[in-house]
């Protein structure tokens, strides 16, 4: 739209006469968005209609009249036609590099039956040819009817020459076929690692192919490492996917090896997503010795802190609860392998705290959360007050008494709203009606003073923040059975949902001075949506689309 007609429209919109383009050099801008509905995130002035950008930073957001002193000559002009502008989305929990691989891998998320599941794996085996591993997948057996876990004998006949290691979408369970189990040396006699499970057929006593949590490592260890070129290609797919979804920053729950990939992407000028990386807490001694404080790095790539696991997931029945599962009274879940030997998690948390590092700890079941809150309290008591901004990843099932502890400790509840509308289909079967009342308690956490940071957990769930906002605002489960919302008291407002995907994510990064709102001096990371999600009926938010994504003042997705 950078043409004479548009320039004239802009000049008229800004109220500038053609003879008054003599603004000083410092008033020059290189991108101007006009005629929009701009949600700034600035509580003092939440709305604007135009945004001007220079050198990757926001120069001003305001009315057309207020931007009158700026010189638009030479600027790229975008007439938004009334579209909604938000700060670029910050997804506070992704598996970003893995996501790029998943985009290119077998897709099992939509497999709704055993037949479909097997057919997709058979097709992949034909496509890849003998010898190649079939990995990723993101299957969800809750969609099968009847609901049943897949078994290796379902797929062995179609994959005699391809090892298969496909994960449930939560990443806490895999199905391995016989070829993969053989390579991994897993038999009926394999010792079960702590924090894991090797499912055995009750009749034959042989492994069914389902491995949970730490037991998954037995097979993962045998999958050949992708080449660096393949990793770069995957990262390229990830950043493209982020731009398409309006995501300009992600928090990457990774292993340390993703650094070299994103570093190379940055060097090549291809890193169009800001990546804030959490590496496993098992590296705490190394990071502490380096005396690196959180967060470390530049605006595109940072070492954020350390990630740890207290337990598994609800869908895999490995989330750790005080009471047994309602549908399986034999188990109340598992503590994660990182909890062993006993006491090690607490020691590592204390060490990370002494070293000045941020923590992001996965806790899903109520007992896992409670134990984590105990450890966080002990660390604060031992090391004294400090601006920690510590996170609890998922914070999914909480005892009512533990919700207020989030506020007292000033914690970040790093939650993923899409999980609520997905798991909400079957969570009550697993944990019963009482515990469901404080499940995904976003609004209660917010009221208790926790900072809500929304994310997708991509690839566990789709990356789209629009879906996440829709989920948080409506809590309508994917099966359509809760049109008024599942546990409706825990819905949050559109504004709080947007904040949890923008300003709060920036705060979690200690970057509230640099991004997350549309204010002068902040990074020009913006997303333009094709409709105003603040005013349309909540159930229509899901249909909103990303029209344009802007990073550092550059349009990285969409057309102007
Ligand atoms: Zn995750």
Boltz pocket constraint, residues with backbone or C-beta under 6 A from the ligand:
constraints:
  - pocket:
      binder: B
      contacts: [[A, 93], [A, 94], [A, 95], [A, 253], [A, 457], [A, 460]]
      max_distance: 6.0
